[in-house]
Amino acid sequence: MHLTVTFNPAVDQTLQFDEPMAHDRVMRADSARFDAAGKGVNVAQFLTALDTDAVATGVLGGFTGQFIRERLAADGVSTAFVEADGPTRLNTTAVADGAEYKLNHDGPAVDGETVTAVVETVRERDPDTVVVSGSLPPGVTTDAVDAVASAGGWDTVVDMDGDALRALDERYALCKPNREELARATDADVSTVEGCARAASEFRARGSTACWLRWAVTARAGDGLDDAARRRHRRGRG
C-alpha cells in the first residue's frame, strides 16, 4: 500500500474573466472551479484512478479541509487526515486576458502535536511506500519529514523545493526536483541535461551532508522526465 503525506494541502480556486484585470473596480468572474490540491493529494488521486491501493494523509482543517475530504471521497480515495485548528489554505488563480494571476496562502500554523499525530498515523498504517510532497506550512520544518521517513521500514519518496531537500537528514528512496529545485538544492549549473545529470548524481552522493538517495530524478519542463541517475547508470560509473 502507498501512503501520501501532504502537510499543506489546498483548495485551488480558478476564476476566469473575459476582460483584463483592473485595480479600480470590482471584477466579476464568468466561471469558477474548485479542486482538491496539494502534491500528495494529487498523487493519491492518481494512484486510486489506476486501481492502486493508496491512502492520503496529512493535515486538514476548517471548511476548506472538509471540501477536500468530500472531494477525495467522491473520487474513491481513502483518507486518514489529522485535523488542524486553522482552515486549510485557499489558493486562487485568476485568468484574464491571456494572463494568470496567482494568489497563494502560506497555510495555517501547524503545531508539534499535530505533526506527531501525522507520524503516528503513518506508523499505524505501515505502508510499503510513503510519498511526502509539497510545501510545508508555518510551524513545520523538514524535521517533520525526517520523522515520517524514520518512523518505519517503508521507502520514502520526497517531492519538495530545493531548500527543503538540502535540509533533509534521513534516508530517502527517491526525490524528484525540477530543474529550479535541483539548482537550489545543489548550487549547481543545471542549464543543460548533462548539468542536471551531474547535479543529481552529486546530490545523491552527498551522504552525510544531505539526504541519502537511491535515485534523484529531475523533471525538466519541455523535455519530459529526465531520470538523471538512471542515465548515469546506463553510461557506466567508471
C-alpha positions in Angstrom: 0.0 0.0 0.0 1.1 3.5 -0.8 0.5 6.4 1.5 0.9 10.1 0.7 1.6 12.9 3.3 0.6 16.4 2.5 1.3 18.8 5.3 0.0 21.8 3.5 -2.9 20.9 1.1 -5.1 23.5 -0.5 -8.3 24.1 -2.3 -7.4 25.6 -5.7 -9.9 28.2 -6.9 -9.6 29.1 -10.5 -11.5 32.2 -11.7 -12.0 33.0 -15.4 -12.6 36.6 -16.5 -13.5 37.8 -20.0 -11.8 41.1 -19.7 -8.4 42.5 -18.4 -7.9 42.9 -14.7 -8.3 46.4 -13.4 -7.4 47.7 -9.9 -10.1 50.3 -9.6 -13.3 48.3 -10.0 -15.0 45.1 -9.0 -14.1 42.2 -11.3 -16.7 39.5 -11.8 -15.7 36.1 -12.9 -17.5 34.3 -15.7 -16.7 30.9 -14.2 -15.1 29.4 -11.1 -13.6 25.9 -10.5 -12.6 24.4 -7.2 -10.2 21.5 -6.9 -8.6 19.5 -4.0 -4.9 20.2 -4.3 -1.5 19.6 -2.8 1.0 17.3 -4.4 0.4 14.4 -2.1 -3.4 14.7 -2.6 -2.9 14.6 -6.3 -0.6 11.5 -6.1 -3.3 9.7 -4.1 -5.9 10.6 -6.6 -3.7 9.4 -9.5 -2.9 6.1 -7.8 -6.5 5.5 -6.9 -7.5 6.2 -10.5 -5.0 3.5 -11.5 -6.7 1.0 -9.1 -3.6 1.1 -6.8 -4.1 0.8 -3.1 -3.4 4.3 -1.7 -4.2 6.4 1.4 -3.9 10.2 1.6 -3.0 11.7 4.9 -1.6 15.0 6.2 -3.3 18.0 7.8 -6.7 19.4 7.1 -8.9 22.0 8.9 -12.0 24.1 8.6 -14.5 24.3 5.7 -11.8 24.1 3.1 -10.4 20.9 4.7 -13.9 19.5 4.6 -14.2 20.2 0.9 -11.0 18.2 0.3 -12.3 15.3 2.4 -15.6 15.3 0.4 -13.9 15.6 -3.0 -11.4 12.8 -2.2 -14.3 10.6 -1.0 -16.1 11.3 -4.3 -13.0 10.2 -6.1 -12.8 7.0 -4.1 -9.6 8.0 -2.3 -9.0 6.5 1.1 -8.0 9.2 3.7 -6.6 9.4 7.2 -6.0 13.1 7.7 -5.3 14.8 11.1 -7.5 17.7 12.0 -5.8 21.2 12.4 -7.2 24.2 14.2 -7.0 26.6 11.3 -8.7 26.2 7.9 -6.8 24.6 5.1 -5.4 27.2 2.7 -7.3 28.5 -0.3 -5.1 29.3 -3.4 -6.6 31.5 -6.2 -5.7 31.7 -9.8 -7.3 34.5 -11.8 -7.2 34.1 -15.6 -7.9 37.3 -17.5 -7.0 38.5 -21.0 -4.5 35.7 -21.5 -2.6 36.3 -18.3 -2.7 34.4 -15.0 -2.5 35.9 -11.5 -1.7 33.6 -8.7 -2.6 34.4 -5.1 -1.4 31.7 -2.7 -1.8 31.4 1.1 1.1 30.1 3.2 -1.4 27.9 5.1 -2.4 27.7 8.8 0.2 27.2 11.5 0.6 23.6 12.5 1.9 22.7 15.9 4.2 19.8 17.0 1.3 17.8 18.5 -0.4 17.7 15.1 2.9 16.7 13.4 3.3 13.8 15.9 -0.3 12.7 15.1 0.6 12.6 11.4 3.7 10.5 12.1 1.6 8.1 14.3 -1.0 7.8 11.5 1.7 6.8 9.1 3.2 4.3 11.6 -0.2 2.7 12.2 -0.9 2.3 8.5 2.6 0.8 8.0 2.7 1.3 4.2 5.1 -0.1 1.7 5.9 3.4 0.3 5.3 6.9 1.7 5.3 10.0 -0.5 5.9 13.3 1.2 5.4 16.2 -1.1 4.5 19.8 -1.4 5.3 22.9 0.7 5.4 23.0 4.5 3.1 25.2 6.5 4.1 27.7 9.1 5.4 25.8 12.2 6.5 22.7 10.3 10.2 22.1 9.3 11.9 19.4 7.5 12.3 17.6 10.8 8.7 16.5 10.4 9.6 15.0 7.0 12.6 13.2 8.5 10.4 11.9 11.3 8.0 10.4 8.8 10.9 8.7 7.0 12.4 7.3 10.1 9.2 6.1 11.8 9.2 2.7 9.9 10.7 0.4 7.4 8.9 1.8 4.3 10.6 3.5 1.3 10.1 7.3 1.5 9.8 9.5 -1.6 10.1 13.3 -1.4 9.0 15.9 -3.8 9.8 19.3 -2.2 11.6 22.6 -3.0 15.3 22.7 -3.2 15.9 24.4 0.2 13.9 21.6 1.9 15.7 18.9 0.0 19.0 20.4 1.1 17.9 20.3 4.8 16.8 16.7 5.0 18.9 14.2 7.0 17.2 10.8 6.8 17.4 8.2 4.1 15.1 8.5 1.1 14.4 6.2 -1.8 13.7 8.9 -4.3 13.5 12.6 -4.8 12.0 14.4 -7.8 13.2 18.0 -8.0 12.5 20.0 -11.1 15.4 22.0 -12.6 15.0 25.1 -10.4 14.6 22.9 -7.2 17.7 20.9 -8.1 19.7 24.1 -8.6 18.7 25.4 -5.2 19.5 22.1 -3.6 23.0 21.9 -5.1 24.0 25.4 -6.2 25.0 23.7 -9.5 24.6 24.7 -13.1 21.6 22.9 -14.4 21.1 24.7 -17.7 21.7 21.5 -19.7 20.6 17.9 -19.5 24.1 16.9 -18.7 24.3 19.6 -16.0 21.1 18.2 -14.4 22.6 14.7 -14.5 25.8 15.8 -12.8 23.9 17.8 -10.2 21.5 14.9 -9.4 24.4 12.4 -9.1 26.4 14.8 -6.9 23.4 15.4 -4.7 22.8 11.7 -4.4 26.4 11.1 -3.4 26.5 13.7 -0.6 25.6 11.1 2.1 26.1 12.7 5.5 25.8 16.3 4.2 22.3 15.8 2.7 19.7 13.1 2.5 20.8 9.7 1.2 19.0 8.9 -2.1 18.8 5.8 -4.2 17.6 7.8 -7.1 17.5 11.5 -7.9 15.1 12.3 -10.8 14.9 15.7 -12.4 11.8 16.9 -14.2 12.7 19.4 -16.9 9.9 21.4 -18.5 9.7 20.8 -22.2 11.9 17.7 -22.1 9.6 15.4 -20.1 11.2 13.4 -17.3 15.0 13.1 -17.3 16.0 10.3 -14.9 19.5 11.6 -14.4 20.7 8.9 -12.1 19.5 6.1 -14.4 21.1 7.8 -17.4 24.4 7.9 -15.5 23.9 4.3 -14.5 23.4 3.3 -18.1 26.6 5.2 -19.2 28.6 3.4 -16.6 30.1 4.7 -13.4 33.7 4.5 -14.5 
